[in-house]
């Protein structure tokens, strides 16, 4: 009889996660159950579908990947209440609930954009013992205007506008600015759909999230990989560089010709580097 730990999960096994405050999160697992664990945390307005070039790529051949929709995103619950998104502890508890529900022991957490802030708040509250490492990808490590890129700053007010037309235009523009080169039309149409599903309450709440204590987290993560695209327009280079200044053990990988989505624009390299980081 074969060892159960060597069995391969069917690609795209879906499950749901209940949060402490009564919401439901949508999640998916990919890859071999015996592989190194990777938990993907997406950015503002995105979804677990953002990681398709990881979950359906070479990374899923050797790693067990879990991705989920943040609260207010994708197929997860979407309360129309700013308070449901304004407390960082809620986002941290969600991530913890996903780890528990998926039965992850010591995953690599990949935090992209807002996902970096979420990962930081998780580590602040639940500690470092449950993770094998952290990969920050174009991540928000501090919500400070001087660290945000022009694309992010230009869209803050419009994304939360009470004017639906203005908000819709801002969603499309914000998404387009994520890329150094426009993606294929079919991909962009899908991305527009899940970006447009996010309630206005999320856009109102996210800019108010605090980052208290996160510098202590970045300074103490023992295994930390920082990924940044050199055509990034949502976060400044200083946003990522400051993590290396805080943590001498951290290392940076710069993706030339990529913007806010190096995992999408350079998936072969991204998957190779993340797999090596996970297997190390």
FENPE-V868186 format. One record per backbone hydrogen bond with DSSP energy under -0.5 kcal/mol. CO is the residue of the C=O (numbers start at 0). NH is the residue of the N-H. If there is no record, write none. Layout:
BEGIN
CO&NH + CO&NH
END
This chain:
BEGIN
2&5 + 3&6 + 6&32 + 9&12 + 11&13 + 12&28 + 14&26 + 16&24 + 18&21 + 22&18 + 23&76 + 24&16 + 25&68 + 26&14 + 27&66 + 28&11 + 28&12 + 29&64 + 30&8 + 31&34 + 35&63 + 36&107 + 37&39 + 37&65 + 38&109 + 39&41 + 39&67 + 40&111 + 42&45 + 46&49 + 47&50 + 48&51 + 50&53 + 50&54 + 51&55 + 53&56 + 53&59 + 56&59 + 57&60 + 57&61 + 58&61 + 58&62 + 61&35 + 62&64 + 63&37 + 64&29 + 65&39 + 66&27 + 67&41 + 67&69 + 69&72 + 71&198 + 72&75 + 76&71 + 78&80 + 80&83 + 81&84 + 81&85 + 85&87 + 86&89 + 86&90 + 87&91 + 88&92 + 89&93 + 90&94 + 91&95 + 92&96 + 93&97 + 94&98 + 95&99 + 96&100 + 97&101 + 98&102 + 98&103 + 99&102 + 106&108 + 106&131 + 106&132 + 107&38 + 107&109 + 108&110 + 108&134 + 109&40 + 109&111 + 110&112 + 110&136 + 111&114 + 112&115 + 112&116 + 112&139 + 113&117 + 114&118 + 115&119 + 116&120 + 117&121 + 118&122 + 119&123 + 120&124 + 121&125 + 122&126 + 127&130 + 129&106 + 132&108 + 133&135 + 133&224 + 134&110 + 134&136 + 135&137 + 135&226 + 136&112 + 138&140 + 141&143 + 143&146 + 143&147 + 144&147 + 146&235 + 148&152 + 149&153 + 150&154 + 151&154 + 151&155 + 154&158 + 155&159 + 156&159 + 157&160 + 161&163 + 162&166 + 163&167 + 164&168 + 165&169 + 166&170 + 167&171 + 168&172 + 169&173 + 170&174 + 171&175 + 172&176 + 174&177 + 175&178 + 177&259 + 177&260 + 183&187 + 184&188 + 185&189 + 186&190 + 187&191 + 188&192 + 189&193 + 190&194 + 191&195 + 192&196 + 194&197 + 198&201 + 198&202 + 199&203 + 200&204 + 201&205 + 202&206 + 204&207 + 205&208 + 210&213 + 212&216 + 213&217 + 214&218 + 215&219 + 216&219 + 216&220 + 221&223 + 222&133 + 223&250 + 224&135 + 224&226 + 225&252 + 226&137 + 227&254 + 228&231 + 232&150 + 232&151 + 233&148 + 235&238 + 235&239 + 236&239 + 236&240 + 237&241 + 239&242 + 239&243 + 240&244 + 241&245 + 242&246 + 246&249 + 250&225 + 252&227 + 252&254 + 253&255 + 254&229 + 254&257 + 257&230 + 260&263 + 260&264 + 261&265 + 263&266 + 265&269 + 266&270 + 267&271 + 268&272 + 269&273 + 270&274 + 271&275 + 272&276 + 273&277 + 274&278 + 275&279
END
